[in-house]
Amino acid sequence: MAKTLAQLRPVYVVGVGWHRYQELSETPYVQLGLTAVRQALADAGAKWTDIETSYVGTALLGMASGRPMLSHLGSNQSSIVHIENASASSSAAFRHACIEVASGVSDVGLVVGVDKPARVGNAMKQTGVRQLAAEEIVPFTHFALLTDAYMTKYGVTIEDIARVAVKNHGNGAKNPNAHRQKARSLEDILKGRPVSGLLTTLQCCPVGEGAAAAVIVSEEGIKRLGLDASRAVRVSASAAISETVYPPEVGFDAELTRRVSGMAMAQAGIKASQLDLVELHDAFTVEELQYIEAMGICRPGDAVEWLKEGAFDIGGKVAVNPSGGLLAMGHPIGPTGVGQIGEITMQLRGEAGGRQHKGARIGLAHMVGLGAVGYAHVLQRD
């Protein structure tokens, strides 16, 4: 029988770093990525020469982007693996780096996600196979339709759904690495420029540029390098699946989320009620509500009431997207998944400053990539 990450040797996150997510600028991607990597190495107390394997998650930069970036750190002859998996690119990179360390192939690994927008086109447009509606039902239209369906099914309003953005913009205002760092009122959210249906710009994530990085190690690596074990956060589960054929009444992103998050929690031996915080893929406001329910944090249709009661606030029952989520932290594509890992690591260490969720011990990171793949990781403080 195949093994899970939880059945292999323990893996720990010991260092995290970012280059702030931001609008497209003249800053070279090499500078974006190296800023995050150097910060993660310094946070870990490790050197570039300690790294035995590097995984680079990027969706938009093109072929072999890690080589010209990491070469500025000097030569250490370690392996470099490039991974593209749409929005889940660095979630996938993180998973495979963890597998390499957990299996004993390496003791010290680096994961870095970096991107700048619109360098590489979507492969769906290059298949040579005619699509019936692919060019008409673009992402924001798809999620506008899902918003309408959710409102109709559960009898909630657009004001209710927009409260997700109010919460996440408020969290992002406390995060120096966030793309959007301004708290917004419900009126601000609803009066934003219309995008599709009832969605406004502030209910949709900004796609800009940035970078995030993490250093992961085994127990042997911690001892050999003399790292501070008290700041190490254990990766207790990693799960990944791809889409299948779902019943017509089931939302595919939500069902993908239900299955992959359930797999990760089962690996970690926890229940949804034990989660202290969640970083999830909230590219559009309705997604957060759907995915919270899919994970089993609350019953279907109850997420709006929990949201109104403050259950998902920092300091609430379970902090959801304390970083600001994709809505405010931003979604540069390549860095987003490992950036979630960094936020959870900071939270579980008690180092998240003004957005700290008190007493956080267990966190879940969740990403979907074009609805085709789903990833979930559970991190715990031992």
Solvent accessible surface area in square Angstrom, and as a share of the most:
residue,aa,sasa,rsa
1,M,238,1.06
2,A,93,0.72
3,K,144,0.61
4,T,47,0.27
5,L,13,0.06
6,A,52,0.40
7,Q,113,0.50
8,L,57,0.28
9,R,63,0.23
10,P,54,0.34
11,V,2,0.01
12,Y,24,0.09
13,V,0,0.00
14,V,6,0.03
15,G,0,0.00
16,V,3,0.02
17,G,0,0.00
18,W,11,0.04
19,H,29,0.13
20,R,100,0.36
21,Y,2,0.01
22,Q,39,0.17
23,E,119,0.53
24,L,105,0.52
25,S,42,0.27
26,E,170,0.76
27,T,29,0.17
28,P,75,0.47
29,Y,35,0.13
30,V,29,0.16
31,Q,99,0.44
32,L,0,0.00
33,G,0,0.00
34,L,10,0.05
35,T,54,0.31
36,A,0,0.00
37,V,0,0.00
38,R,124,0.45
39,Q,78,0.35
40,A,0,0.00
41,L,13,0.06
42,A,79,0.61
43,D,36,0.19
44,A,10,0.07
45,G,58,0.55
46,A,11,0.08
47,K,131,0.56
48,W,25,0.09
49,T,92,0.53
50,D,22,0.12
51,I,4,0.02
52,E,63,0.28
53,T,0,0.00
54,S,0,0.00
55,Y,18,0.07
56,V,0,0.00
57,G,0,0.00
58,T,10,0.06
59,A,17,0.13
60,L,29,0.14
61,L,25,0.12
62,G,37,0.35
63,M,190,0.85
64,A,45,0.35
65,S,6,0.04
66,G,0,0.00
67,R,169,0.62
68,P,58,0.37
69,M,0,0.00
70,L,3,0.01
71,S,69,0.45
72,H,117,0.52
73,L,33,0.17
74,G,36,0.35
75,S,100,0.65
76,N,39,0.20
77,Q,177,0.79
78,S,23,0.15
79,S,59,0.38
80,I,65,0.33
81,V,55,0.31
82,H,70,0.31
83,I,27,0.14
84,E,113,0.51
85,N,37,0.19
86,A,18,0.14
87,S,14,0.09
88,A,0,0.00
89,S,0,0.00
90,S,0,0.00
91,S,5,0.03
92,A,2,0.02
93,A,0,0.00
94,F,0,0.00
95,R,51,0.19
96,H,80,0.36
97,A,0,0.00
98,C,0,0.00
99,I,58,0.29
100,E,30,0.13
101,V,0,0.00
102,A,2,0.02
103,S,62,0.40
104,G,43,0.41
105,V,115,0.66
106,S,8,0.05
107,D,29,0.15
108,V,0,0.00
109,G,0,0.00
110,L,0,0.00
111,V,0,0.00
112,V,0,0.00
113,G,0,0.00
114,V,0,0.00
115,D,0,0.00
116,K,6,0.02
117,P,25,0.15
118,A,95,0.73
119,R,142,0.52
120,V,66,0.38
121,G,52,0.50
122,N,69,0.35
123,A,73,0.57
124,M,104,0.47
125,K,163,0.69
126,Q,127,0.56
127,T,71,0.41
128,G,84,0.81
129,V,100,0.57
130,R,224,0.82
131,Q,80,0.36
132,L,181,0.90
133,A,40,0.31
134,A,50,0.39
135,E,141,0.63
136,E,130,0.59
137,I,87,0.44
138,V,47,0.27
139,P,84,0.53
140,F,85,0.35
141,T,38,0.22
142,H,42,0.19
143,F,18,0.07
144,A,11,0.09
145,L,106,0.53
146,L,36,0.18
147,T,2,0.01
148,D,80,0.41
149,A,55,0.42
150,Y,11,0.04
151,M,34,0.15
152,T,108,0.63
153,K,145,0.61
154,Y,66,0.25
155,G,68,0.65
156,V,22,0.13
157,T,65,0.38
158,I,22,0.11
159,E,73,0.33
160,D,14,0.07
161,I,0,0.00
162,A,0,0.00
163,R,92,0.34
164,V,0,0.00
165,A,0,0.00
166,V,44,0.25
167,K,20,0.08
168,N,0,0.00
169,H,0,0.00
170,G,19,0.19
171,N,10,0.05
172,G,0,0.00
173,A,42,0.32
174,K,103,0.44
175,N,3,0.02
176,P,94,0.59
177,N,27,0.14
178,A,0,0.00
179,H,19,0.08
180,R,41,0.15
181,Q,70,0.31
182,K,121,0.51
183,A,63,0.49
184,R,67,0.25
185,S,56,0.36
186,L,44,0.22
187,E,102,0.46
188,D,61,0.31
189,I,0,0.00
190,L,54,0.27
191,K,150,0.64
192,G,15,0.15
193,R,165,0.60
194,P,104,0.65
195,V,45,0.26
196,S,23,0.15
197,G,66,0.64
198,L,92,0.46
199,L,0,0.00
200,T,10,0.06
201,T,31,0.18
202,L,20,0.10
203,Q,0,0.00
204,C,15,0.09
205,C,21,0.12
206,P,17,0.11
207,V,74,0.43
208,G,1,0.01
209,E,0,0.00
210,G,0,0.00
211,A,0,0.00
212,A,1,0.01
213,A,2,0.01
214,A,0,0.00
215,V,0,0.00
216,I,0,0.00
217,V,0,0.00
218,S,0,0.00
219,E,71,0.32
220,E,87,0.39
221,G,0,0.00
222,I,15,0.08
223,K,161,0.68
224,R,138,0.50
225,L,45,0.22
226,G,65,0.63
227,L,19,0.10
228,D,78,0.41
229,A,65,0.50
230,S,71,0.46
231,R,64,0.23
232,A,10,0.08
233,V,0,0.00
234,R,66,0.24
235,V,6,0.03
236,S,6,0.04
237,A,0,0.00
238,S,1,0.01
239,A,1,0.01
240,A,30,0.24
241,I,40,0.20
242,S,73,0.47
243,E,92,0.41
244,T,72,0.42
245,V,141,0.81
246,Y,31,0.12
247,P,63,0.40
248,P,138,0.87
249,E,137,0.62
250,V,50,0.29
251,G,30,0.29
252,F,82,0.34
253,D,8,0.04
254,A,20,0.16
255,E,19,0.08
256,L,0,0.00
257,T,0,0.00
258,R,124,0.45
259,R,91,0.33
260,V,0,0.00
261,S,0,0.00
262,G,33,0.32
263,M,79,0.35
264,A,0,0.00
265,M,13,0.06
266,A,78,0.60
267,Q,40,0.18
268,A,21,0.16
269,G,64,0.62
270,I,17,0.09
271,K,148,0.63
272,A,16,0.12
273,S,102,0.66
274,Q,86,0.38
275,L,5,0.03
276,D,35,0.18
277,L,0,0.00
278,V,0,0.00
279,E,3,0.02
280,L,0,0.00
281,H,14,0.06
282,D,0,0.00
283,A,7,0.05
284,F,20,0.08
285,T,0,0.00
286,V,0,0.00
287,E,0,0.00
288,E,0,0.00
289,L,0,0.00
290,Q,26,0.12
291,Y,0,0.00
292,I,0,0.00
293,E,18,0.08
294,A,19,0.15
295,M,8,0.04
296,G,48,0.46
297,I,17,0.09
298,C,10,0.06
299,R,179,0.65
300,P,95,0.60
301,G,18,0.17
302,D,38,0.20
303,A,0,0.00
304,V,3,0.02
305,E,92,0.41
306,W,56,0.20
307,L,12,0.06
308,K,96,0.40
309,E,133,0.60
310,G,18,0.17
311,A,10,0.08
312,F,0,0.00
313,D,59,0.30
314,I,38,0.19
315,G,63,0.61
316,G,24,0.23
317,K,137,0.58
318,V,6,0.03
319,A,0,0.00
320,V,0,0.00
321,N,0,0.00
322,P,0,0.00
323,S,5,0.03
324,G,0,0.00
325,G,3,0.03
326,L,3,0.02
327,L,0,0.00
328,A,0,0.00
329,M,14,0.06
330,G,1,0.01
331,H,8,0.03
332,P,1,0.00
333,I,26,0.13
334,G,0,0.00
335,P,0,0.00
336,T,6,0.03
337,G,1,0.01
338,V,1,0.00
339,G,7,0.07
340,Q,8,0.03
341,I,2,0.01
342,G,1,0.01
343,E,3,0.01
344,I,0,0.00
345,T,0,0.00
346,M,40,0.18
347,Q,1,0.00
348,L,4,0.02
349,R,23,0.08
350,G,50,0.48
351,E,66,0.29
352,A,4,0.03
353,G,57,0.55
354,G,64,0.62
355,R,13,0.05
356,Q,47,0.21
357,H,11,0.05
358,K,186,0.79
359,G,56,0.54
360,A,5,0.04
361,R,115,0.42
362,I,20,0.10
363,G,0,0.00
364,L,0,0.00
365,A,5,0.04
366,H,1,0.00
367,M,2,0.01
368,V,4,0.02
369,G,1,0.01
370,L,123,0.61
371,G,5,0.05
372,A,34,0.27
373,V,26,0.15
374,G,0,0.00
375,Y,16,0.06
376,A,0,0.00
377,H,4,0.02
378,V,0,0.00
379,L,0,0.00
380,Q,29,0.13
381,R,53,0.19
382,D,107,0.55
